[in-house]
């Protein structure tokens, strides 16, 4: 943002300078050249006064001396041309050549009674050229054409352009410095506000923006954000407290109810055993639902500083912990590790364990006896790794795989008595650690739960 603001401010300053200085320099150049041509006309008129009535052949030597003296003292070129087109006097051969070429139109105008002047360049040299008629007895008898060197004029013009360029450079430098100050005064408060919003979005609900820095609009935006953040924090904290308190309060009576049912089942007659077992199953389902809600509320707690976690070691630990239950259900739990290196990732303490426990619980539940559950660690491109938990259960259709992470959702083919919160907990824990989780179909049947751990920064 700072660069865009600076470039736009600098572009506007350069545009204003071009609009102001280019016309000013052009006018100054025109003015200097006009001064040079006016001086050439004045010198030519002076020569006309010197020539006067001396246009006959007897005065030809005197005319030649006059024009030669002018070139000697000024470096200019002079040609005196009669009305017949004959050259009466010429300061040099170059002057004689010029009047036949570039100066010829000026001579014709002067012989017709007009005084004309132009600014021209000849052989990389600038000249102010003036043509003045010589009037004798009311008739245009001749014309004086004078070409005065204008090197000083061109030097002054170059100095004017250089001075204006230096002024423009100084103005651009001032504009850059002012633009940097202005851009930073806008970008820094916005950058701090963006960092605060990012921390808030990552779960740090205590993040608040500074309300004293920056322009009034940014301060107002910071106040509005802080007000919104406070309200959201209060709502989320209230929801988490309610879920946690309700879960804690429900666990004790549910435990007591389950114990009473077990005691009642031990002494009940066989006709009542099925009903008591059904009620016990519903109590267990309710207990799992309460545990899932409690885990979900804890997953939404404020994010703490991540710590380096050895992913392979955690997987090995959870594989050993679940092996007994898998063996009890006649399942085989297999651990695969490519060992490509770089298995440490910064994660919230305990989150990866909860993710794997929920995925393994689902895999154990849906796998038929004799099936194999594979927990694999594989490397992908760009330094990322994937954790796979693959089962040989019935699998899920594509639409069901998209909905599987919704809270309380259960697959139609799944037996009843489950909370439907396990994958919701997995997704929430994954998101707060910057991980991605998805379900993939396995041929001929089964499901592959994949957790993608991006490359470490």
C-alpha positions in Angstrom: 0.0 0.0 0.0 2.9 2.4 0.8 4.3 1.9 -2.6 1.0 2.5 -4.4 0.4 5.7 -2.4 3.9 6.9 -3.0 3.7 6.2 -6.8 0.3 7.9 -7.1 1.5 10.9 -5.2 4.8 11.1 -7.1 2.9 10.7 -10.4 0.6 13.5 -9.6 3.6 15.8 -8.6 5.4 15.0 -11.9 2.3 15.7 -13.9 1.8 19.0 -12.3 5.5 19.9 -12.9 5.3 19.0 -16.5 2.1 21.0 -17.0 3.8 24.1 -15.3 7.4 23.9 -16.4 7.3 22.8 -20.0 5.1 25.7 -21.1 7.2 28.1 -19.0 10.5 26.8 -20.6 8.9 27.0 -24.0 7.9 30.6 -23.4 11.3 31.5 -22.1 12.9 30.0 -25.2 10.6 31.9 -27.5 11.3 35.1 -25.6 15.1 34.7 -25.8 14.9 34.0 -29.5 12.7 36.9 -30.1 15.2 39.1 -28.4 17.9 37.8 -30.7 15.9 38.4 -33.9 14.9 41.9 -32.7 18.6 42.7 -32.1 19.4 41.3 -35.6 16.7 43.6 -37.1 18.2 46.5 -35.2 21.7 45.8 -36.4 20.4 45.4 -40.0 18.6 48.7 -39.8 21.8 50.3 -38.6 23.6 48.9 -41.6 20.9 50.3 -43.9 21.5 53.7 -42.4 25.2 53.4 -43.1 24.6 52.3 -46.6 22.3 55.1 -47.3 22.6 56.4 -50.9 25.9 54.6 -51.6 24.6 52.0 -53.9 26.4 52.9 -57.1 29.4 51.0 -58.4 31.8 53.7 -57.3 31.0 53.0 -53.7 31.2 49.3 -54.0 34.6 49.1 -52.2 33.2 51.2 -49.4 30.1 48.9 -49.0 32.3 45.8 -49.0 34.5 47.3 -46.2 31.4 48.2 -44.2 29.9 44.7 -44.2 33.4 43.1 -43.7 34.0 45.3 -40.7 30.6 44.1 -39.2 31.6 40.5 -39.6 35.0 41.1 -38.1 33.6 42.8 -35.0 30.5 40.6 -34.4 31.1 37.4 -36.3 27.9 37.9 -38.2 27.3 37.5 -41.9 25.9 40.3 -44.1 24.8 40.5 -47.7 23.7 43.6 -49.6 21.6 42.6 -52.6 20.4 45.0 -55.3 16.8 44.9 -56.6 18.1 43.3 -59.7 19.4 40.4 -57.7 23.0 41.3 -58.0 25.2 41.1 -54.8 26.5 44.6 -54.1 28.5 43.5 -51.1 29.1 40.3 -49.1 31.0 39.9 -45.8 32.2 36.4 -46.8 31.7 33.7 -49.3 29.5 31.8 -46.8 27.2 34.8 -46.6 27.1 34.9 -50.4 26.2 31.2 -50.5 23.5 31.6 -47.7 21.5 34.3 -49.5 21.2 32.1 -52.5 20.0 29.3 -50.4 18.3 29.7 -47.0 18.2 33.5 -47.1 16.7 33.8 -50.5 13.0 33.9 -49.4 13.9 36.6 -46.9 15.7 38.7 -49.6 12.6 38.5 -51.8 10.4 39.8 -49.0 12.8 42.6 -48.1 13.0 43.7 -51.8 9.2 43.9 -51.7 9.4 46.3 -48.8 8.9 44.0 -45.8 11.2 43.7 -42.8 11.4 40.0 -41.7 13.4 38.1 -39.2 13.8 34.4 -38.3 15.8 32.2 -35.9 17.5 29.4 -37.6 20.3 26.8 -37.2 23.0 26.3 -39.8 25.7 23.7 -39.5 24.9 23.1 -35.8 25.2 26.9 -35.1 22.2 29.1 -34.3 21.6 32.4 -36.1 19.2 35.3 -35.8 18.6 36.4 -39.4 17.0 39.7 -40.4 16.2 41.2 -43.8 15.6 45.0 -44.1 14.8 46.9 -47.3 17.0 49.8 -48.5 14.7 52.6 -49.8 16.1 55.1 -52.2 13.8 57.9 -53.6 10.8 56.0 -52.3 11.7 52.7 -54.1 13.1 49.5 -52.7 16.5 49.6 -54.2 18.2 46.9 -52.3 18.0 44.7 -49.2 20.4 44.1 -46.3 20.4 40.5 -45.0 22.2 40.0 -41.7 22.8 36.7 -39.8 23.9 37.3 -36.3 25.3 34.3 -34.3 23.0 33.3 -31.5 25.3 31.0 -29.5 24.8 33.1 -26.3 21.1 33.0 -26.8 21.1 29.2 -27.1 23.4 29.0 -24.0 20.9 31.1 -22.0 18.1 28.8 -23.3 19.9 25.7 -22.2 20.6 27.3 -18.8 16.9 28.1 -18.4 16.0 24.5 -19.2 18.7 23.2 -16.8 17.5 25.5 -14.0 13.9 24.4 -14.5 15.0 20.8 -14.6 16.9 21.3 -11.3 13.9 22.9 -9.8 11.7 20.0 -11.0 14.2 17.5 -9.5 14.1 19.3 -6.2 10.3 19.5 -6.3 10.2 15.7 -7.1 12.6 15.0 -4.2 10.4 17.1 -1.8 7.3 15.3 -3.2 9.0 11.9 -2.6 9.8 12.8 1.0 6.4 14.2 1.6 4.8 11.2 -0.1 6.8 8.8 2.1 5.7 10.6 5.2 2.1 10.7 4.1 2.1 7.1 2.9 3.6 5.9 6.1 1.2 7.9 8.1 -1.6 6.0 6.4 0.0 2.6 5.8 1.5 2.0 9.3 -1.8 2.4 11.2 -3.5 0.3 8.6 -0.7 -2.3 8.8 -1.1 -2.4 12.6 -4.9 -2.7 12.2 -4.4 -5.5 9.7 -2.1 -7.4 12.1 -4.6 -7.0 14.9 -7.4 -8.3 12.7 -5.2 -11.3 11.7 -4.5 -12.1 15.3 -8.2 -11.9 16.1 -9.0 -14.1 13.2 -6.5 -16.7 14.3 -8.2 -17.0 17.7 -6.6 -14.3 19.8 -9.9 -12.7 20.9 -8.1 -10.3 23.3 -6.5 -8.5 20.3 -7.5 -4.8 20.1 -6.4 -2.1 17.7 -4.7 1.2 18.7 -7.3 4.0 18.6 -4.9 6.9 18.8 -2.7 6.4 15.7 -3.4 7.5 12.1 -5.9 9.8 10.5 -9.4 10.3 11.8 -10.9 7.7 9.4 -8.5 5.0 10.6 -9.0 5.9 14.2 -12.8 5.6 13.7 -12.3 2.2 11.9 -10.1 1.0 14.9 -12.8 2.0 17.4 -15.5 0.2 15.4 -13.3 -2.9 15.1 -12.6 -2.8 18.9 -16.3 -2.5 19.6 -17.1 -5.4 17.3 -14.3 -7.5 18.7 -15.5 -6.9 22.3 -19.0 -7.9 21.4 -17.8 -11.1 19.6 -15.5 -11.9 22.4 -18.3 -11.6 24.9 -20.7 -13.7 22.8 -18.1 -16.4 22.1 -16.9 -16.6 25.7 -20.5 -16.7 26.9 -21.2 -19.6 24.4 -18.1 -21.5 25.5 -18.9 -21.0 29.2 -22.4 -22.2 28.6 -21.3 -25.3 26.7 -18.5 -26.1 29.1 -20.7 -25.6 32.2 -23.6 -27.6 30.8 -21.2 -30.4 29.8 -19.6 -30.5 33.2 -23.0 -30.4 35.0 -24.4 -33.2 32.8 -21.5 -35.6 33.2 -22.1 -36.2 36.9 -25.8 -37.1 36.7 -25.2 -39.2 33.6 -22.5 -41.2 35.4 -24.8 -41.7 38.3 -27.6 -42.8 36.0 -25.3 -45.2 34.1 -24.2 -46.8 37.5 -27.8 -47.1 38.6 -28.8 -48.8 35.3 -25.9 -51.2 35.7 -26.9 -52.1 39.2 -30.5 -52.4 38.1 -29.6 -54.7 35.2 -27.7 -57.0 37.6 -30.8 -57.7 39.6 -33.5 -57.4 37.0 -35.4 -60.3 35.5 -34.5 -61.5 32.0 -37.6 -59.9 30.5 -36.4 -56.5 31.5 -32.8 -56.9 30.5 -33.3 -55.8 26.9 -35.1 -52.6 27.9 -32.5 -51.7 30.5 -29.7 -52.4 27.9 -31.5 -50.1 25.4 -31.7 -47.3 28.1 -28.1 -47.8 28.9 -27.1 -47.5 25.3 -29.0 -44.1 25.1 -27.2 -43.0 28.3 -23.9 -43.9 26.7 -24.8 -42.0 23.6 -25.7 -38.9 25.6 -22.4 -39.2 27.5 -20.5 -39.3 24.2 -22.5 -36.3 23.0 -21.6 -34.3 26.2 -18.0 -35.3 25.8 -18.0 -34.1 22.2 -19.5 -30.8 23.1 -16.9 -30.3 25.8 -14.1 -31.1 23.4 -15.6 -28.8 20.8 -15.8 -25.9 23.3 -12.2 -26.5 24.3 -11.1 -26.5 20.6 -12.5 -23.0 20.2 -10.5 -21.6 23.1 -7.9 -18.9 22.7 -4.8 -20.0 20.7 -1.6 -20.3 22.7 1.9 -20.2 21.3 2.6 -23.3 19.2 5.5 -25.7 20.1 7.5 -27.9 17.8 5.8 -31.3 17.6 7.4 -34.5 16.3 4.5 -35.8 14.1 6.0 -39.2 13.6 6.5 -39.7 17.3 2.9 -38.7 18.0 1.6 -41.1 15.4 3.6 -43.9 16.9 2.3 -43.1 20.3 -1.3 -43.1 19.2 -0.9 -46.3 17.2 0.4 -48.1 20.3 -2.5 -46.6 22.4 -5.1 -47.8 20.0 -3.6 -51.2 19.2 -5.3 -53.0 22.1 -8.8 -51.8 21.2 -8.2 -52.6 17.5 -7.1 -56.1 18.4 -10.1 -56.6 20.7 -12.3 -55.8 17.6 -10.3 -58.2 15.4 -8.7 -55.3 13.5 -5.1 -54.8 12.4 -3.6 -51.3 13.0 -0.6 -50.6 10.6 1.8 -47.7 10.9 3.6 -46.5 7.8 6.3 -43.9 7.9 8.3 -42.8 4.8 10.9 -41.1 7.0 11.8 -38.4 4.4 12.8 -36.1 7.2 11.5 -32.8 8.5 8.7 -34.2 10.6 8.6 -31.4 13.2 5.8 -28.9 12.9 4.7 -26.0 15.2 1.3 -27.0 16.6 -0.9 -26.4 19.6 0.0 -28.8 22.4 -2.2 -31.8 22.4 -4.2 -30.9 19.2 -2.6 -33.5 16.9 -3.3 -36.2 19.5 -7.0 -35.3 19.6 -7.2 -35.2 15.8 -5.7 -38.6 15.5 -7.8 -40.0 18.3 -11.0 -38.9 16.6 -10.0 -40.2 13.2 -8.9 -43.5 14.7 -12.1 -43.8 16.6 -14.1 -43.4 13.5 -11.9 -45.9 11.6 -12.2 -48.5 14.3 -16.0 -48.1 14.5 -16.7 -48.5 10.8 -14.1 -51.2 10.0 -15.4 -54.8 9.7 -13.6 -57.6 11.6 -10.4 -58.7 10.0 -9.9 -55.3 8.3 -6.7 -53.3 8.4 -6.5 -49.7 9.4 -3.5 -47.9 8.0 -2.0 -44.8 9.6 0.6 -43.4 7.2 2.9 -40.4 7.1 3.8 -39.3 3.6 5.7 -36.4 2.1 4.2 -34.2 -0.7 5.6 -31.5 -2.8 7.2 -28.2 -1.5 8.1 -29.7 1.9 4.5 -30.5 3.1 3.5 -33.8 4.7 0.2 -35.6 4.9 -1.1 -37.8 7.7 -3.5 -40.5 6.4 -5.9 -42.7 8.4 -7.4 -45.2 6.0 -10.1 -47.7 6.9 -11.8 -50.5 5.0 -15.4 -49.6 6.0 -18.3 -48.9 3.7 -17.0 -45.4 2.8 -19.0 -42.3 2.0 -20.6 -40.8 -1.1 -19.1 -37.6 -2.4 -22.0 -35.5 -1.0 -21.7 -37.2 2.4 -18.0 -36.5 2.5 -18.7 -32.8 2.1 -21.2 -32.8 4.9 -19.2 -35.1 7.2 -17.5 -32.2 9.1 -20.9 -30.6 10.0 -21.8 -30.7 13.6 -24.2 -33.6 14.6 -24.3 -34.9 11.0 -24.3 -38.7 10.7 -24.0 -40.9 7.6 -27.3 -42.7 6.8 -25.4 -46.1 6.8 -23.8 -45.5 10.2 -25.4 -47.2 13.2 -27.2 -44.9 15.6 -25.9 -43.9 19.0 -23.1 -41.5 17.9 -22.7 -37.8 18.6 -21.7 -36.7 15.1 -19.1 -34.3 16.6 -15.8 -36.2 16.1 -15.1 -34.8 12.6 -16.3 -31.3 13.6 -13.7 -31.3 16.4 -11.1 -32.5 13.9 -11.8 -29.7 11.5 -11.8 -27.0 14.2 -8.5 -28.2 15.7 -7.0 -28.4 12.2 -8.1 -24.9 11.3 -6.7 -23.3 14.4 -3.3 -24.9 13.6 -3.3 -23.9 10.0 -3.9 -27.4 8.7 -6.2 -28.8 6.1 -8.3 -31.9 6.5 -10.4 -33.8 3.9 -12.0 -37.2 3.3 -11.1 -39.2 0.2 -12.7 -42.3 -1.3 -10.7 -45.5 -1.3 -11.2 -48.2 -3.9 -13.0 -50.6 -3.8 -14.4 -49.3 -0.5 -13.3 -47.4 2.5 -12.4 -43.9 3.5 -9.1 -42.0 3.7 -9.0 -39.2 6.2 -6.1 -36.9 5.2 -4.6 -34.1 7.4 -2.2 -31.8 5.4 0.6 -30.2 7.3 2.1 -27.4 5.2 5.8 -26.8 4.9 7.3 -24.9 7.9 7.9 -21.3 7.4 
